[in-house]
Every structure is written in structure tokens, then in C-alpha cells.
Amino acid sequence: MKKFISYFFLLFVHFYSFAQENKNSFEIYGQVVTDAGYNFNTIDPDWFDVMRPSKLPSYPKEFSPDGNVFFSIRQSKLGIKSNTHTPLGELKTQFDFDLFGFGKDIGQTTFHVVNAYAQLGKIGAGQTASAFMDLNVFPVTLDYWGPLSRVFFLNIQLRYVIMEKENEKLIVALERPGGTADGGDDLDNIGLQHVKPYFNLPNLTAQYRKGGNWGYVQVAGIIKSMKWKDLDASTNGLSGSATGWGANLGTVINTTSKVKLKLQGVWGKGIENYIADVTPDVGLKSQSQNPDQPVQGTALPVWAFFSFAEISWTKTLQSSIGYSMETINNSDLQSSDAFRKGQYGLINLRYYPVPNLMAGIEYQYGKRNNFSDGFYSTDNKLQLSFKFNFSHKITMEK
């Protein structure tokens, strides 16, 4: 431990000295968040403190009983930013994490890397917001997850800033590929356990934004390749591929000094893993006319939107109110209880008594519709949140 502290101190002193010479900055920032509330219905216990319609019950009493109090600190966050002037341009770095477990840590309060990104001049590399998404269009919510339809994916990428002005920018990126598949009810009886995905091309994304005093509009696009290989040498009949593509259009409109509108719409095929409430990108469809390949994977079409208003009642009281919807065009071999449609709505009131302190209350509503069995489930939740922001920035001049 003493060695670690010594190394960290030497590294900081070295950065500090270098920064003095080059007019650099170094910032430590974060937030401490406590969420508490009451879920009048039920949701998958791994997602107890968020509203995700795809994680609502897919059959009666799946997560019973109704009515649960929850507490969480998983929105708490810590990060470091730096700006360093170099002969090749400004070097910007950002590393931060929250406590929201994913993957093998799903449902846990544990370290979760959000950004690990560096940009030198016009070239960037690392994990940060996909070029297909727009952080600024997201409404202010107490819910960590937010509108189910928002394009939200922090992906590992190589990006190039073609143009960046005060009210205009153009960015392209090559991003880590991926996707998920829904085997429906036929996973075992048609040998799908031998089918494995592979990705031999990166995803290509791009965004263009144009704005002014009124707000801005942004359009983004994506194209992705998804392939799968049947490893059963006796058949090799289930191999295939699909191309995913999508468009994302969003805008922020300053209607008055007190009201701001935030709107976003997305549509495409096989891009579900880029949408906040992730569902499978690929599903199975039947090919009865082809006995050698009775089923085929297909990219699932999706369209989604949200519409929110942010209202400043006073300098210390603010609200968000809005609605979001996501719809999947399911393939015929998906399970009857597969996710087809989700709806999400909320209204909140936030109080900022002093800088860097927020207390708020929020009502959240979610609804899930299954593919073909007629079942649907709803959820109603009240959430209280208390957030304390902090930061310390060191800027050094010559």
C-alpha cells in the first residue's frame, strides 16, 4: 500500500510539473447519489432500482409478490479528466465509473467503467458515448435508466472529428461490433446450440449536428455486420448473416426561457443493442420451403421515440415530464412471450437549494406487451433521490 501511494504521488507531481509548463488542467469529479422508493408492482429483481419495460413480467406472477421498498447508491460516480497541450494538439482524457453492476455483476452494487477515453486533436480512442447517440438530448430523470427508447451505448471505438465548430460538428467512428440473438422455443430441437456468432467487421457510425440559439438538431447513422456459424459438421446448414442499420434523429428546442423540448426518434434493423432497453438484434424466421435450412436468422426491425419537456418553474425548482415507446417487429419463431412493445412515462420535481445539491421525487410508469400470447404487464413506481456533486479542478499557467 505504501508503495502504491508513493507511485501515485510521484505520478501526480510529474503531471503537475508538466502541466505548469504547458498550461494543462486536471479535474477530479463525481457524485454521491442515494435513491429510495416504492415499487407498487414488480420487476426482475436484478433491475430493482430502475424502470425497464423489457424486464417486467412476461407471464403472470413471474416476479411476485407486488410491493417492494428499495434503496440504492448505484448512481454514485467518481471520475478524472485532464487536458494537456501538446505539439500535436490538445490531449483530453476521461476515466470514470459508477456502481451499477452489469454482466456477471448484474444486480450488484459494484464498480462499472463508464468512460475510459482519450482524444488527441481530432482522433479519439477508448470507451465513450457512441457516435450513434446524443447525450444532450436525454431528459433529466431521477431514474438511472431513463426513457426505454433512447439510443444509449457507451462503446469502445476509434473516432475522427471531421469538423467541430461552436454550432456544428461532424464525427465518424469505427466501433466494437456485437449483437444478441433470440433462439425462441427452438434452441434445442433444431440444433441451435452449435451455432456461434462472430463479427469480422467493426460497426460504422457517424453523426452530424447543427444548432443555434434556438437549440440544435442532430442526425446519426449506423451500419453493422452480424454473422453466425453452424459448427455441426454434419449439417452446416444454419450458418448465416445479417446487416444491421439504423438512423437516429434528435433535437433540443428552446421554446421559451423556462421550457425546453427534447425529442428523439430511431428506426432500423438489428440495432437493438444500441437502444437503452436492450432486446435481441436477431430472431429466427421459418423457411418451410427449404428443408436443408428450415430456419434462418434475421435482423429484427425496431422503431422507437421519446418526447419530453423540461420546465424551470423557478431558479431552484425544475421538472421533467414525458413519454417513450419502443416497438419490435418480431420474427415468427420467437417465443410467444418475447418482448414486442414497451412504454415508459414519468414526471418529476427537482429541488436545488444550493449549488451541487439536488433532492427530487419522481413517478415512473412502464408497460410491456408480449409478442403473440396477449399478455401484458405494467409497473408503477415512486422514487426519491438525493444527489451531491463535487469537483476540484487544478489549472496551471506558466
Buried (B, 14 or more C-beta within 10 A) or exposed (E): EEEEEEEEEEEEEEBEEEBEEBEBBBBEBBBBBBBBBEBEBBBBEBBBBBBBBBBBBBEEEBBEEEEBEBEBBBBBBBBBBBBBBEEEEEBBBBBBBBBBBEEEBEBBBBEBEBBBBBBBEEEBBBBBBBBBBBEEBBBBBBBBBBBBBBBBBBBBBBBBBEEEEEEEBBBBBBBBBBBBBBBBEBBEEBBBEBBEBEBEEBBBBBBBBEBEEEBBBBBBBBBBBBBBBBBBEEBEBBBBBBEBBBBBBBBBBBEEEEEBBBBBBBBBBBBBBBBBBBBBBBBBBEEEEEEEBBBBBBBBBBBBBBBBBBBBEEEEEBBBBBBBBBBBEBBEBBBBBBBBBBBBBBBBBBEBEEEEEBBBBBBBBBBBBBBEBEBBBBBBBEBBBBBEBEEEEBEBEE
